[in-house]
Amino acid sequence: MKKSFTLALAAIAVLTVLTGCEKEDEDAISMDVVNKGVTKKTGKDGKEYSVVDLGYGISVLWATCNIGADSPEQYGYYFAWGETQTKSYYAIDNYAFCDGDISSFTKYTQNNDKTKNGTPDRKKFLDKTDDAATQLMGEKWSVPQLDYYQELIIRCDYKCCKLNGTWGYLFTSKDNGNSIFFPLSGMRDPRDIMYSGERGYYWSNQLTTLTNDKTIEADVFDLLKTSSPTANSYQAREIGLPIRPVYIE
């Protein structure tokens, strides 16, 4: 009797493990469904970068990887907004366009009381000199405009899934069936990577219009594991976020 009971428990345990594996498999996708329609574009460093045309009828090609990543599921590098190099510490006291605190921004300023010299420059979009994609990859590469992310949401089917064990979102064009994957890579604030596997934030090239204090925040593409993607979000400029560059033909 005891032996039969033990065997029954073992069978239940095996069934539970197998069921869990099957559920994990339901969430997983293969590389066969990622990066359909891939072509190559050469960067100024001579390296070939993979890009995808999602068929919008405009000359925008999406990179298949974040800057600094070698495959779609890798997080890549993290950048403060408008900075073109990575660093080990992301905070207001070492942000490139600020003199130590949120009342002393030196560029991309909208508010008198947040500008170091008291005269805001009214710049809302990144200059090419401050665009990490342009500086690292070449003139035709850039940090995406916010409306490019909005197009992803409107003109693609999307789902939260796992690629090679990494949670992210697969976007598949309704126009031509091509697809790209964005990992849920979280943020760096100030040293630690936070929310990885749960949330993905990606910089746009513009300050936000969603708050009264537009000087200190920039618009982001916001991917959350438990809800739909949105391009209606923002983050403080000094934190570290990944960049998914676009190529403008």
MARFINU-928652 format. One line per field, with one value per residue: x, y negated, z of N, C-alpha, C in turn; residue in one letter; residue number from 1. Coordinates in pm, whole numbers. Example, Ala and Ser with C-alpha at 12.3 -4.5 7.8 and 13.67 -1.06 7.14 Angstrom:
<nubas>
nX <- c(1319	1285)
nY <- c(569	225)
nZ <- c(780	708)
caX <- c(1230	1367)
caY <- c(450	106)
caZ <- c(780	714)
cX <- c(1320	1290)
cY <- c(330	-3)
cZ <- c(780	787)
resn <- c(A	S)
resi <- c(1	2)
</nubas>
This chain:
<nubas>
nX <- c(83	187	396	256	128	348	447	236	247	493	431	248	416	593	411	336	579	615	390	446	675	557	393	587	694	484	508	740	931	1086	1393	1319	1084	1150	1287	1216	1257	1507	1767	2091	2277	2547	2749	2924	3147	3222	3102	2847	2504	2200	1879	1523	1249	935	726	586	560	721	1057	1191	1386	1403	1646	1755	1855	1930	2143	2474	2415	2436	2252	1893	1766	1940	2026	2196	2362	2322	2198	2202	1959	2033	2304	2604	2770	2825	2811	2906	2745	2438	2294	2161	2371	2584	2501	2517	2403	2352	2419	2466	2222	1856	1782	1956	1987	2156	2112	1857	1626	1330	1213	1241	1319	1455	1679	2024	2143	1919	1791	1605	1669	1477	1493	1365	1409	1658	1978	2190	2448	2412	2285	2296	2284	2339	2597	2747	2694	2650	2556	2299	2166	1957	1817	1487	1200	910	669	736	742	473	363	450	283	29	37	130	92	127	295	367	643	895	1232	1495	1496	1460	1241	1024	888	734	695	497	460	155	140	347	433	686	909	1017	1198	1177	1356	1262	1421	1450	1589	1876	1947	2063	2295	2222	2058	1724	1395	1427	1320	1062	980	1026	1199	1243	1435	1301	1358	1291	1192	940	591	409	417	421	671	873	1141	1294	1234	1198	1033	935	926	722	721	544	520	272	72	-52	175	289	325	301	439	703	1038	1285	1557	1819	1848	1954	1877	1805	1867	1695	1792	1703	1719	1738	1646)
nY <- c(119	-126	-147	-167	-412	-582	-552	-663	-930	-996	-973	-1181	-1395	-1380	-1429	-1691	-1829	-1784	-1913	-2176	-2221	-2201	-2427	-2627	-2586	-2675	-2947	-3001	-3101	-3035	-3105	-3092	-3231	-3486	-3796	-3791	-3860	-3983	-4210	-4353	-4632	-4855	-4985	-5283	-5188	-4981	-4743	-4501	-4541	-4389	-4449	-4515	-4547	-4659	-4721	-4969	-5155	-5369	-5498	-5352	-5135	-4877	-4798	-4471	-4415	-4549	-4835	-4738	-4473	-4133	-3953	-3914	-3875	-3966	-4218	-4435	-4760	-5023	-5353	-5691	-5943	-6106	-6078	-5937	-5735	-5446	-5389	-5323	-5411	-5564	-5858	-6174	-6336	-6280	-6318	-6408	-6648	-6821	-7008	-6879	-6876	-6869	-7125	-7245	-7199	-7187	-7163	-7095	-7214	-7339	-7480	-7770	-7761	-7525	-7541	-7596	-7847	-7999	-8051	-7879	-7649	-7543	-7315	-7010	-6771	-6522	-6636	-6540	-6507	-6415	-6180	-5850	-5631	-5747	-5849	-5621	-5434	-5552	-5803	-5756	-5618	-5622	-5715	-5604	-5795	-5889	-5834	-5622	-5404	-5404	-5329	-5064	-4947	-4990	-4881	-4628	-4284	-4167	-3993	-3880	-3688	-3427	-3425	-3218	-3177	-3432	-3685	-3886	-4099	-4004	-4152	-4148	-4236	-4347	-4408	-4291	-4059	-4040	-4040	-4149	-4135	-4251	-4256	-4232	-4438	-4605	-4863	-5073	-5197	-5340	-5195	-4927	-4676	-4696	-4552	-4375	-4127	-4166	-4414	-4638	-4922	-5168	-5420	-5711	-5975	-6219	-6480	-6451	-6527	-6485	-6565	-6845	-6926	-6913	-6925	-6741	-6481	-6217	-6076	-5731	-5397	-5160	-4848	-4603	-4308	-4219	-4367	-4553	-4685	-5030	-5360	-5576	-5693	-5783	-5856	-5953	-6149	-6085	-5815	-5478	-5336	-5092	-5115	-5078	-5097	-5272	-5262	-5501	-5523)
nZ <- c(0	89	-93	-335	-297	-286	-546	-686	-605	-717	-986	-1014	-960	-1177	-1385	-1321	-1359	-1634	-1737	-1660	-1821	-2070	-2064	-2050	-2303	-2458	-2436	-2567	-2854	-3171	-3350	-3608	-3648	-3595	-3701	-3975	-4319	-4317	-4401	-4481	-4356	-4375	-4117	-4000	-3883	-4038	-3987	-4056	-4014	-3918	-4052	-4071	-4287	-4221	-4379	-4394	-4591	-4577	-4557	-4344	-4168	-3931	-3689	-3598	-3351	-3025	-2966	-2915	-2876	-2993	-3076	-3111	-2859	-2667	-2424	-2469	-2476	-2229	-2219	-2103	-2177	-2474	-2438	-2573	-2504	-2300	-1940	-1596	-1398	-1347	-1304	-1184	-1108	-1272	-1526	-1867	-1963	-1754	-1460	-1213	-1059	-1073	-1127	-1294	-1575	-1888	-2157	-2402	-2286	-2134	-1935	-1736	-1464	-1446	-1593	-1627	-1694	-1694	-1931	-2139	-2409	-2571	-2724	-2841	-2965	-3024	-3117	-3390	-3301	-3048	-3066	-3009	-3186	-3437	-3392	-3324	-3523	-3772	-4022	-4129	-3938	-3645	-3321	-3260	-3368	-3177	-3306	-3472	-3302	-3231	-3472	-3480	-3286	-3394	-3654	-3642	-3542	-3213	-2947	-2617	-2533	-2524	-2625	-2679	-2402	-2299	-2198	-2395	-2656	-2954	-3262	-3542	-3870	-4010	-4270	-4432	-4305	-4192	-3905	-3574	-3262	-2931	-2639	-2290	-2126	-1908	-1694	-1615	-1304	-1022	-1072	-1086	-1287	-1334	-1325	-1537	-1763	-1690	-1774	-2049	-2155	-2401	-2549	-2712	-2952	-2841	-2611	-2355	-2392	-2207	-1945	-1718	-1652	-1868	-1927	-1780	-1853	-2098	-2384	-2403	-2539	-2406	-2275	-2121	-1936	-1844	-1967	-2255	-2508	-2507	-2639	-2489	-2265	-2030	-1912	-1666	-1779	-1707	-1642	-1735	-2041	-2300	-2660	-2958	-3269	-3576	-3933	-4177	-4500)
caX <- c(0	276	471	165	106	471	451	134	302	598	366	192	529	640	308	346	699	591	292	519	758	470	351	703	706	380	555	866	933	1216	1451	1254	976	1206	1373	1180	1283	1630	1871	2208	2323	2682	2771	3047	3257	3246	3026	2716	2396	2076	1762	1399	1145	803	627	501	554	817	1194	1243	1417	1433	1754	1704	1914	1964	2283	2560	2374	2471	2135	1773	1724	2037	1985	2284	2410	2226	2239	2118	1901	2120	2446	2644	2858	2774	2886	2875	2660	2341	2228	2157	2497	2684	2432	2594	2339	2307	2532	2461	2089	1749	1760	2070	2004	2234	2068	1722	1559	1202	1166	1339	1370	1534	1790	2136	2161	1789	1737	1588	1698	1354	1517	1282	1454	1802	2069	2265	2568	2372	2212	2392	2283	2409	2739	2814	2669	2658	2465	2162	2108	1911	1720	1356	1097	802	564	776	693	328	336	466	165	-89	47	184	42	234	269	474	689	1035	1326	1615	1482	1447	1109	1018	772	749	608	489	391	32	155	430	465	819	897	1133	1181	1230	1363	1222	1556	1449	1661	1987	1915	2170	2393	2162	1955	1596	1276	1455	1230	927	946	1127	1185	1331	1434	1272	1452	1227	1142	800	489	309	426	447	816	922	1287	1364	1188	1190	936	987	843	707	675	518	485	135	-24	-15	276	241	419	246	509	825	1131	1384	1661	1950	1856	2008	1784	1859	1824	1677	1809	1640	1799	1654	1701)
caY <- c(0	-241	-153	-217	-553	-650	-553	-758	-1064	-1015	-994	-1317	-1488	-1379	-1496	-1834	-1880	-1785	-2018	-2302	-2233	-2229	-2567	-2706	-2574	-2757	-3086	-3012	-3108	-3000	-3205	-3081	-3330	-3617	-3859	-3761	-3971	-4051	-4251	-4406	-4768	-4871	-5100	-5357	-5107	-4873	-4624	-4485	-4531	-4334	-4536	-4456	-4635	-4616	-4747	-5085	-5247	-5477	-5446	-5324	-4995	-4853	-4706	-4350	-4406	-4672	-4875	-4663	-4332	-4052	-3874	-3989	-3863	-4030	-4353	-4536	-4869	-5117	-5492	-5803	-6008	-6205	-6042	-5846	-5633	-5381	-5417	-5228	-5476	-5650	-5944	-6314	-6406	-6261	-6328	-6496	-6777	-6875	-7046	-6823	-6857	-6889	-7268	-7299	-7139	-7273	-7147	-7040	-7276	-7404	-7553	-7865	-7724	-7402	-7569	-7651	-7990	-8066	-8073	-7748	-7647	-7495	-7196	-6897	-6651	-6504	-6669	-6424	-6492	-6353	-6059	-5739	-5550	-5822	-5862	-5492	-5348	-5625	-5914	-5714	-5551	-5717	-5674	-5619	-5891	-5826	-5783	-5492	-5305	-5400	-5249	-4924	-4903	-4996	-4808	-4493	-4194	-4152	-3903	-3862	-3551	-3408	-3385	-3164	-3192	-3573	-3742	-4006	-4112	-3982	-4236	-4094	-4331	-4306	-4440	-4198	-3940	-4047	-4052	-4180	-4099	-4344	-4194	-4311	-4461	-4688	-4990	-5088	-5310	-5405	-5094	-4795	-4655	-4677	-4512	-4291	-4013	-4209	-4537	-4692	-5064	-5204	-5564	-5781	-6087	-6345	-6508	-6418	-6632	-6429	-6624	-6990	-6947	-6837	-6928	-6633	-6349	-6191	-5972	-5596	-5284	-5090	-4711	-4542	-4167	-4191	-4450	-4582	-4789	-5166	-5467	-5686	-5682	-5863	-5827	-6057	-6145	-6039	-5670	-5405	-5252	-5047	-5182	-4996	-5197	-5258	-5305	-5582	-5514)
caZ <- c(0	98	-217	-438	-270	-326	-692	-733	-585	-816	-1115	-1011	-969	-1317	-1464	-1292	-1426	-1778	-1764	-1652	-1941	-2184	-2057	-2090	-2448	-2518	-2435	-2639	-3000	-3227	-3438	-3739	-3661	-3564	-3802	-4113	-4410	-4277	-4494	-4413	-4381	-4319	-4030	-4027	-3831	-4132	-3947	-4117	-3917	-3973	-4044	-4122	-4341	-4174	-4483	-4366	-4703	-4552	-4568	-4210	-4143	-3790	-3654	-3533	-3217	-2954	-2977	-2825	-2872	-3110	-3112	-3075	-2719	-2577	-2383	-2527	-2392	-2172	-2237	-2060	-2296	-2535	-2424	-2680	-2448	-2179	-1818	-1490	-1297	-1415	-1206	-1224	-1080	-1379	-1655	-1955	-1989	-1626	-1375	-1078	-1002	-1170	-1151	-1368	-1707	-1975	-2296	-2414	-2171	-2164	-1817	-1683	-1332	-1457	-1684	-1551	-1718	-1687	-2065	-2203	-2552	-2636	-2806	-2800	-3034	-3017	-3225	-3437	-3218	-2922	-3101	-2995	-3307	-3541	-3360	-3318	-3638	-3897	-4047	-4161	-3822	-3542	-3218	-3325	-3330	-3101	-3394	-3525	-3205	-3243	-3591	-3442	-3213	-3480	-3780	-3618	-3439	-3115	-2835	-2519	-2549	-2488	-2728	-2615	-2258	-2261	-2223	-2476	-2744	-3097	-3344	-3677	-3956	-4077	-4412	-4509	-4228	-4131	-3760	-3489	-3121	-2833	-2506	-2173	-2075	-1787	-1693	-1522	-1220	-1097	-1116	-1104	-1388	-1267	-1400	-1653	-1773	-1656	-1844	-2139	-2190	-2512	-2572	-2836	-2972	-2805	-2477	-2345	-2382	-2117	-1812	-1717	-1635	-1984	-1936	-1710	-1896	-2241	-2420	-2420	-2577	-2279	-2292	-1991	-1952	-1806	-2038	-2393	-2529	-2522	-2668	-2412	-2138	-2024	-1804	-1638	-1882	-1660	-1622	-1849	-2117	-2429	-2782	-3078	-3374	-3707	-4048	-4265	-4635)
cX <- c(87	353	384	142	228	482	352	183	409	539	308	303	580	542	315	463	675	494	359	605	674	424	466	717	601	424	676	844	1074	1266	1388	1146	1023	1290	1344	1207	1410	1716	1985	2235	2457	2690	2903	3171	3292	3170	2892	2611	2270	1961	1642	1306	1010	690	535	482	639	955	1258	1263	1456	1552	1695	1754	1928	2110	2365	2525	2413	2358	2011	1735	1822	1997	2069	2326	2294	2283	2147	2071	1995	2268	2480	2742	2792	2860	2840	2774	2569	2263	2237	2291	2607	2619	2497	2535	2279	2429	2506	2325	1983	1712	1870	2095	2070	2194	1935	1638	1434	1158	1275	1402	1449	1658	1902	2152	2030	1724	1724	1612	1579	1378	1435	1328	1606	1873	2143	2391	2539	2290	2311	2398	2361	2559	2812	2804	2675	2542	2320	2093	2063	1830	1581	1276	985	696	605	731	540	285	351	339	44	-81	111	94	157	193	391	513	835	1116	1455	1615	1463	1308	1121	891	812	646	613	403	265	43	234	474	604	807	1028	1096	1248	1238	1315	1348	1563	1524	1782	1961	1952	2275	2327	2068	1826	1489	1306	1369	1086	883	1060	1098	1286	1319	1375	1370	1395	1191	992	712	384	315	449	596	890	1074	1352	1323	1184	1094	1005	881	840	645	663	466	337	31	29	94	214	355	375	305	639	910	1226	1504	1792	1960	1908	1903	1850	1804	1810	1681	1727	1736	1705	1715	1686)
cY <- c(-125	-258	-211	-367	-636	-661	-653	-901	-1095	-1044	-1134	-1420	-1498	-1454	-1646	-1896	-1891	-1894	-2154	-2325	-2266	-2374	-2660	-2704	-2659	-2903	-3107	-3024	-3070	-3112	-3201	-3186	-3472	-3666	-3810	-3883	-4047	-4085	-4312	-4551	-4785	-4998	-5168	-5285	-4990	-4746	-4621	-4462	-4479	-4430	-4466	-4567	-4580	-4664	-4865	-5177	-5370	-5415	-5427	-5174	-4980	-4760	-4585	-4335	-4545	-4708	-4800	-4516	-4263	-3962	-3942	-3986	-3927	-4174	-4462	-4641	-4952	-5258	-5585	-5875	-6118	-6179	-5935	-5739	-5571	-5422	-5320	-5281	-5576	-5730	-6089	-6383	-6377	-6261	-6437	-6635	-6836	-6904	-7005	-6802	-6897	-7035	-7329	-7226	-7239	-7262	-7073	-7087	-7351	-7498	-7644	-7817	-7594	-7421	-7642	-7801	-8067	-8089	-7939	-7756	-7599	-7379	-7079	-6764	-6644	-6560	-6543	-6400	-6421	-6226	-5942	-5654	-5618	-5823	-5729	-5412	-5420	-5720	-5871	-5641	-5654	-5646	-5697	-5739	-5818	-5767	-5653	-5380	-5292	-5318	-5099	-4869	-4893	-4896	-4670	-4415	-4172	-4054	-3898	-3715	-3543	-3363	-3342	-3192	-3334	-3625	-3869	-4010	-4088	-4069	-4183	-4185	-4272	-4327	-4336	-4073	-3937	-4077	-4090	-4152	-4203	-4274	-4289	-4335	-4554	-4818	-4981	-5214	-5281	-5305	-4964	-4793	-4617	-4637	-4427	-4166	-4046	-4329	-4579	-4836	-5095	-5353	-5600	-5898	-6221	-6356	-6481	-6544	-6593	-6484	-6774	-7020	-6870	-6834	-6801	-6494	-6339	-6075	-5838	-5504	-5192	-4953	-4644	-4400	-4140	-4279	-4485	-4688	-4927	-5260	-5594	-5685	-5762	-5819	-5945	-6040	-6081	-5888	-5602	-5315	-5205	-5130	-5078	-5092	-5167	-5313	-5376	-5583	-5648)
cZ <- c(0	-32	-329	-423	-314	-477	-750	-719	-689	-953	-1124	-1028	-1112	-1406	-1445	-1364	-1576	-1818	-1761	-1774	-2061	-2184	-2096	-2242	-2519	-2529	-2524	-2789	-3046	-3316	-3577	-3760	-3631	-3681	-3945	-4200	-4381	-4399	-4415	-4455	-4310	-4235	-4062	-3973	-3924	-4101	-4019	-4008	-3985	-3949	-4107	-4171	-4297	-4264	-4459	-4486	-4681	-4542	-4431	-4195	-3996	-3775	-3581	-3390	-3156	-2980	-2871	-2814	-3002	-3156	-3055	-2928	-2621	-2547	-2447	-2426	-2338	-2183	-2160	-2185	-2348	-2517	-2527	-2634	-2325	-2058	-1709	-1389	-1367	-1312	-1251	-1203	-1181	-1517	-1739	-1969	-1862	-1540	-1231	-1017	-1104	-1191	-1237	-1500	-1802	-2122	-2296	-2296	-2215	-2053	-1763	-1553	-1333	-1543	-1609	-1570	-1721	-1822	-2137	-2354	-2636	-2731	-2753	-2858	-3030	-3140	-3267	-3353	-3087	-2944	-3103	-3122	-3419	-3516	-3364	-3448	-3772	-3920	-4068	-4046	-3719	-3434	-3277	-3277	-3258	-3195	-3463	-3432	-3214	-3365	-3562	-3378	-3305	-3595	-3766	-3525	-3341	-3006	-2745	-2520	-2508	-2609	-2660	-2463	-2209	-2297	-2306	-2559	-2888	-3169	-3488	-3763	-4017	-4228	-4490	-4432	-4168	-3983	-3694	-3344	-3033	-2697	-2398	-2089	-1956	-1804	-1600	-1437	-1074	-1148	-1157	-1225	-1316	-1368	-1523	-1650	-1743	-1739	-1936	-2171	-2300	-2541	-2709	-2847	-2925	-2657	-2472	-2344	-2280	-1975	-1825	-1710	-1744	-1995	-1882	-1754	-2048	-2266	-2441	-2478	-2457	-2304	-2156	-2013	-1932	-1875	-2176	-2403	-2544	-2557	-2596	-2271	-2144	-1907	-1786	-1730	-1836	-1640	-1748	-1912	-2246	-2544	-2892	-3198	-3499	-3812	-4144	-4404	-4709)
resn <- c(M	K	K	S	F	T	L	A	L	A	A	I	A	V	L	T	V	L	T	G	C	E	K	E	D	E	D	A	I	S	M	D	V	V	N	K	G	V	T	K	K	T	G	K	D	G	K	E	Y	S	V	V	D	L	G	Y	G	I	S	V	L	W	A	T	C	N	I	G	A	D	S	P	E	Q	Y	G	Y	Y	F	A	W	G	E	T	Q	T	K	S	Y	Y	A	I	D	N	Y	A	F	C	D	G	D	I	S	S	F	T	K	Y	T	Q	N	N	D	K	T	K	N	G	T	P	D	R	K	K	F	L	D	K	T	D	D	A	A	T	Q	L	M	G	E	K	W	S	V	P	Q	L	D	Y	Y	Q	E	L	I	I	R	C	D	Y	K	C	C	K	L	N	G	T	W	G	Y	L	F	T	S	K	D	N	G	N	S	I	F	F	P	L	S	G	M	R	D	P	R	D	I	M	Y	S	G	E	R	G	Y	Y	W	S	N	Q	L	T	T	L	T	N	D	K	T	I	E	A	D	V	F	D	L	L	K	T	S	S	P	T	A	N	S	Y	Q	A	R	E	I	G	L	P	I	R	P	V	Y	I	E)
resi <- c(1	2	3	4	5	6	7	8	9	10	11	12	13	14	15	16	17	18	19	20	21	22	23	24	25	26	27	28	29	30	31	32	33	34	35	36	37	38	39	40	41	42	43	44	45	46	47	48	49	50	51	52	53	54	55	56	57	58	59	60	61	62	63	64	65	66	67	68	69	70	71	72	73	74	75	76	77	78	79	80	81	82	83	84	85	86	87	88	89	90	91	92	93	94	95	96	97	98	99	100	101	102	103	104	105	106	107	108	109	110	111	112	113	114	115	116	117	118	119	120	121	122	123	124	125	126	127	128	129	130	131	132	133	134	135	136	137	138	139	140	141	142	143	144	145	146	147	148	149	150	151	152	153	154	155	156	157	158	159	160	161	162	163	164	165	166	167	168	169	170	171	172	173	174	175	176	177	178	179	180	181	182	183	184	185	186	187	188	189	190	191	192	193	194	195	196	197	198	199	200	201	202	203	204	205	206	207	208	209	210	211	212	213	214	215	216	217	218	219	220	221	222	223	224	225	226	227	228	229	230	231	232	233	234	235	236	237	238	239	240	241	242	243	244	245	246	247	248	249)
</nubas>
